[in-house]
Amino acid sequence: MEEMVTQIKRELLLRKDYLQGASVETVYFGGGTPSLLKPKMIESILDTIQKQFPTDWKEVTLEANPDDLSQENLIAWKSLGVDRLSLGIQSFNQEVLYFYNRAHTATESKLAINQARQIGFEKFSMDLIYGYPHPDHSIWQNDLQEAISLNPGHISSYALTVEPKTALGKWEQSGKFKAPDEDFVSEQFEMLQGMSENAGYIQYEISNFGKPEQFALHNTNYWKGIPYLGVGPSAHSFDGDDRGANPRNNSTYLNTLASGSVPFEVEKLEKEDLLNEYILTGLRTIWGIDLDSIRRKYGFSIPEEKKAILEQMNQQGWLIWEHNRLSLSKKGKLLADSIAAALFK
């Protein structure tokens, strides 16, 4: 772990010019289990960022599992400037937690959040998964009710996905597991939209729901296309023109940095790629896409080039037009990726 932190700090040094002098406003400790880092390690990484980049802290987020939220850790994290906890709750049903191979219990989740509040944390992002196969929606309804009752400022929720090479994928191939159909998953997404809205949350991005003034700033910057630097194995970065990624393999990452090289592979993006990415990410948010900006920057008029498609989508009630910005209705959000693809250049 110490060697990993040493090389992460080395990467920060080697890539200090990546953001071209832009001020760092948000830091996100995520991927894997960053809560296993000792507080001194987190402190040394934050110190390195402050020394190598101009900073104007607005939010420092740490991903953690409920069973990591000991009083000692919480006090240490808060003293270091961590002001948002992103908690991998996933479910409040014990059967589902066993299925997801989670170490914590539903009771531990509730106790952890209450303890964090007592120590002074005010901003929480709570992760939930929907689409667990069940004869009805009772488990998901209870998960949402439990989450909302804890009043986190932010809820992120994702559909259960089955990847071929995972244990779940192998279970599906062998017949031990059967994923629910699309209608079942869509109904749970609509439940998420309705119950969260009734509780005062705003769906500012397809999978993210925040109370006013509680949107996750780091995530928001990503969806708005603001450049970011990712460090560590598997980390992705975007400088406004191109993106790239570090190797997933820990040994490759460590050995490359130890030799004095940056383990970062650049993916060159053409102008059309940048346009299509903007459409894809922008339509996932309440801010939508700016049609005038697209015309000026990319020479592409969606209203003219996609007139027939837009008319069909309007008839279906999938679109919202406001001050020449295009965003998606509740119905449209169910089909966000396919709508975006239809509008690509």
C-alpha positions in Angstrom: 0.0 0.0 0.0 2.8 2.4 0.9 4.5 1.7 -2.5 1.3 2.4 -4.3 0.9 5.8 -2.5 4.5 6.7 -3.3 4.0 6.0 -7.0 0.7 7.9 -7.0 2.5 10.9 -5.7 5.2 10.4 -8.3 2.5 10.4 -11.0 1.1 13.6 -9.7 4.6 15.2 -10.0 5.1 13.9 -13.5 1.7 15.1 -14.7 1.6 18.4 -12.9 1.2 20.2 -16.3 -1.7 18.0 -17.5 -4.5 20.5 -16.4 -2.6 23.4 -18.0 -2.6 25.6 -14.8 -6.3 25.1 -14.1 -7.2 25.2 -10.4 -8.1 21.9 -8.7 -11.5 22.4 -7.0 -12.5 18.8 -6.3 -10.7 15.6 -5.3 -12.3 12.2 -5.4 -10.8 9.2 -3.7 -12.5 6.3 -5.4 -12.0 3.0 -7.2 -11.3 -0.1 -5.2 -11.5 0.7 -1.5 -9.7 4.0 -0.8 -11.0 4.0 2.8 -8.4 1.3 3.5 -5.7 4.0 3.1 -4.2 5.1 6.4 -5.1 8.8 7.1 -1.4 9.7 6.8 -1.4 8.4 3.3 -4.5 10.4 2.3 -2.9 13.5 3.9 0.3 13.0 1.9 -1.6 12.7 -1.4 -3.6 15.9 -0.6 -0.4 17.7 0.3 1.2 16.6 -3.0 -1.8 17.9 -4.9 -1.6 21.3 -3.1 2.1 21.6 -3.8 1.9 20.6 -7.5 -1.3 22.3 -8.6 -3.1 25.6 -7.9 -6.0 24.6 -5.6 -9.3 26.0 -4.6 -11.0 23.2 -2.6 -14.7 23.0 -3.0 -15.2 19.3 -2.3 -13.1 16.3 -1.3 -14.9 13.0 -1.6 -13.9 9.6 -0.2 -15.6 6.3 -1.2 -16.2 4.0 1.7 -18.1 1.0 2.7 -20.3 1.3 5.8 -18.1 -1.2 7.8 -15.1 1.1 7.2 -16.8 4.1 9.1 -15.2 3.7 12.5 -15.2 6.7 14.7 -11.4 6.9 14.4 -11.5 6.9 10.6 -14.3 9.5 10.5 -12.5 11.9 12.8 -9.3 11.5 10.8 -10.9 12.0 7.4 -12.8 15.1 8.5 -9.6 16.6 10.0 -8.0 16.2 6.6 -10.7 18.1 4.7 -12.8 15.2 3.4 -16.3 16.7 3.4 -18.3 14.2 1.3 -18.6 10.4 1.9 -19.7 8.2 -1.0 -21.2 5.1 0.7 -21.6 1.8 -1.1 -24.9 0.8 0.6 -26.3 -1.1 -2.4 -29.3 -2.4 -0.5 -31.0 -2.6 2.9 -32.1 -6.2 2.4 -29.8 -8.8 4.0 -30.5 -11.4 1.3 -29.5 -9.0 -1.4 -26.4 -7.9 0.4 -25.3 -11.5 0.7 -26.0 -11.9 -3.0 -23.8 -8.9 -3.8 -21.1 -10.3 -1.5 -21.1 -7.2 0.7 -19.4 -7.4 4.1 -21.7 -4.9 5.9 -25.3 -5.4 7.1 -28.3 -3.0 6.7 -28.0 -2.2 10.4 -24.4 -1.2 10.0 -25.3 1.1 7.2 -27.8 3.1 9.3 -25.5 3.2 12.3 -22.5 4.3 10.2 -24.4 7.3 8.7 -25.7 8.4 12.1 -22.2 8.2 13.5 -20.8 10.2 10.6 -23.4 12.9 11.2 -22.6 13.1 14.9 -18.9 13.7 14.0 -19.9 16.5 11.7 -20.2 15.1 8.2 -23.1 16.8 6.3 -22.7 15.6 2.7 -23.3 12.0 1.8 -23.7 10.2 -1.5 -25.5 6.9 -1.1 -25.1 4.2 -3.8 -28.0 1.8 -4.5 -28.5 -1.0 -7.0 -31.8 -1.8 -8.6 -32.9 -4.7 -10.8 -32.3 -7.5 -8.3 -34.5 -10.4 -9.5 -37.6 -10.9 -7.4 -41.3 -11.7 -8.0 -42.3 -8.1 -7.3 -40.9 -4.7 -6.5 -41.2 -4.9 -2.7 -37.5 -5.2 -2.0 -36.6 -2.2 -4.2 -39.5 -0.1 -2.8 -38.2 -0.9 0.8 -34.7 0.0 -0.2 -35.8 3.4 -1.5 -37.9 4.1 1.6 -35.0 3.2 3.9 -32.6 5.4 1.9 -34.9 8.4 1.8 -35.7 8.0 5.5 -32.0 8.5 6.3 -32.1 11.8 4.3 -28.8 11.7 2.5 -28.3 14.8 0.3 -27.4 12.6 -2.7 -28.4 9.2 -4.1 -26.6 7.4 -6.9 -28.5 4.4 -8.3 -27.5 1.9 -11.0 -29.1 -1.1 -12.6 -27.6 -4.5 -11.8 -25.4 -5.5 -14.8 -24.2 -8.9 -15.6 -20.7 -9.1 -17.1 -19.7 -12.3 -18.9 -16.4 -13.1 -17.1 -17.7 -12.3 -13.5 -19.2 -14.8 -11.1 -22.6 -13.5 -11.9 -22.0 -14.0 -15.6 -21.0 -17.6 -15.0 -24.0 -18.2 -12.9 -26.2 -16.9 -15.6 -24.5 -19.2 -18.2 -25.0 -22.2 -16.0 -28.6 -21.4 -15.2 -28.0 -20.6 -11.5 -29.1 -17.0 -12.0 -31.6 -15.3 -14.3 -31.5 -11.6 -14.8 -34.9 -9.8 -14.8 -36.4 -8.6 -18.1 -36.1 -5.0 -19.3 -39.6 -4.0 -18.3 -39.0 -5.1 -14.7 -35.8 -3.0 -14.6 -37.5 0.0 -16.3 -40.4 -0.1 -13.8 -37.9 0.1 -10.9 -36.1 3.0 -12.6 -39.5 4.8 -12.8 -40.1 4.1 -9.1 -36.7 5.6 -8.4 -37.6 8.7 -10.3 -41.0 9.1 -8.6 -40.1 8.4 -5.0 -36.9 10.5 -5.1 -38.8 13.5 -6.7 -41.5 13.2 -4.1 -38.8 13.4 -1.4 -37.3 16.6 -2.8 -34.5 15.1 -4.9 -33.6 16.4 -8.4 -32.5 13.9 -11.0 -29.6 16.0 -12.3 -28.1 13.1 -14.2 -29.6 9.8 -15.3 -28.2 7.9 -12.3 -27.7 10.8 -9.8 -30.3 12.4 -7.6 -29.4 15.4 -5.3 -31.2 17.7 -3.0 -30.8 21.4 -3.9 -27.2 22.5 -3.2 -26.2 18.9 -2.6 -25.2 17.8 -6.1 -21.9 16.0 -6.1 -19.5 18.6 -7.6 -16.9 16.2 -8.8 -19.4 14.1 -10.8 -21.1 17.3 -12.1 -17.9 18.6 -13.5 -17.4 15.3 -15.3 -20.8 15.4 -16.9 -20.3 19.0 -18.0 -17.1 18.0 -19.8 -14.7 19.9 -17.5 -11.1 18.5 -17.8 -9.9 16.2 -15.0 -6.8 14.3 -14.0 -7.0 10.7 -12.7 -4.1 9.0 -11.0 -3.6 5.4 -10.0 -4.2 2.1 -11.7 -7.1 2.1 -14.2 -7.6 5.9 -13.7 -8.9 7.9 -16.7 -8.1 11.5 -17.6 -9.5 14.1 -20.0 -7.7 17.4 -20.9 -10.5 18.9 -23.0 -9.2 17.5 -26.3 -8.1 14.0 -25.7 -8.6 11.3 -23.0 -6.6 8.4 -21.9 -6.2 5.8 -19.2 -3.6 4.2 -16.9 -3.0 0.4 -17.1 -5.3 -1.7 -15.0 -2.5 -4.0 -13.8 -1.0 -2.8 -10.6 2.5 -4.2 -11.3 2.6 -2.6 -14.7 1.5 0.7 -13.2 4.1 0.6 -10.4 7.0 -0.6 -12.5 6.4 2.1 -15.2 6.4 4.9 -12.7 9.4 3.4 -10.8 11.3 3.7 -14.1 10.4 7.4 -14.4 7.8 7.1 -17.1 4.2 8.0 -17.1 1.9 4.9 -17.5 -0.7 6.8 -19.5 -2.1 5.8 -23.0 -3.6 8.7 -24.8 -6.8 8.2 -26.9 -6.8 10.8 -29.6 -10.3 12.3 -30.2 -11.4 13.7 -33.5 -13.7 16.7 -33.6 -16.6 14.5 -34.3 -15.8 12.3 -31.3 -15.8 15.3 -29.0 -19.2 16.4 -30.4 -20.7 13.0 -30.0 -19.4 12.7 -26.5 -20.8 16.1 -25.6 -24.2 14.9 -26.9 -24.0 11.6 -25.0 -23.0 13.1 -21.7 -25.0 16.3 -22.0 -28.3 14.6 -22.6 -27.8 12.6 -19.4 -28.1 15.8 -17.4 -30.7 18.4 -16.6 -28.6 20.9 -18.3 -28.9 19.1 -21.6 -27.0 20.2 -24.7 -26.6 23.8 -26.1 -27.7 23.7 -29.7 -26.2 27.1 -30.5 -22.8 26.1 -29.0 -22.8 22.9 -31.1 -23.5 25.0 -34.2 -20.7 27.5 -33.5 -18.1 25.0 -32.3 -18.7 22.0 -34.5 -20.5 23.5 -37.5 -23.4 21.0 -37.0 -27.0 22.0 -36.7 -29.0 19.3 -34.9 -32.4 21.0 -35.6 -31.6 21.0 -39.4 -29.6 17.8 -39.8 -31.9 15.7 -37.5 -35.2 17.3 -38.2 -37.2 14.2 -38.9 -35.8 12.3 -35.9 -36.5 15.2 -33.6 -40.1 15.4 -34.8 -40.6 11.7 -34.0 -39.0 12.1 -30.6 -41.2 15.2 -29.9 -44.3 13.2 -30.7 -43.2 10.5 -28.2 -42.7 13.1 -25.5 -39.0 12.3 -25.0 -37.6 15.9 -25.4 -37.6 19.2 -23.5 -36.7 22.4 -25.4 -35.8 25.4 -23.4 -33.8 28.5 -24.6 -32.3 26.5 -27.5 -31.1 23.8 -25.1 -32.2 20.2 -25.6 -32.7 17.9 -22.6 -34.7 14.7 -21.9 -38.1 14.3 -20.3 -38.7 11.6 -17.7 -39.8 9.2 -20.4 -36.8 10.2 -22.5 -34.3 9.3 -19.8 -35.3 5.7 -20.1 -33.8 5.8 -23.6 -31.0 8.2 -23.1 -28.2 6.3 -24.9 -30.3 5.4 -27.9 -31.7 9.0 -28.2 -28.1 10.4 -28.1 -26.9 7.9 -30.7 -29.7 8.9 -33.0 -28.4 12.5 -32.8 -24.8 11.8 -33.3 -23.1 13.4 -36.3 
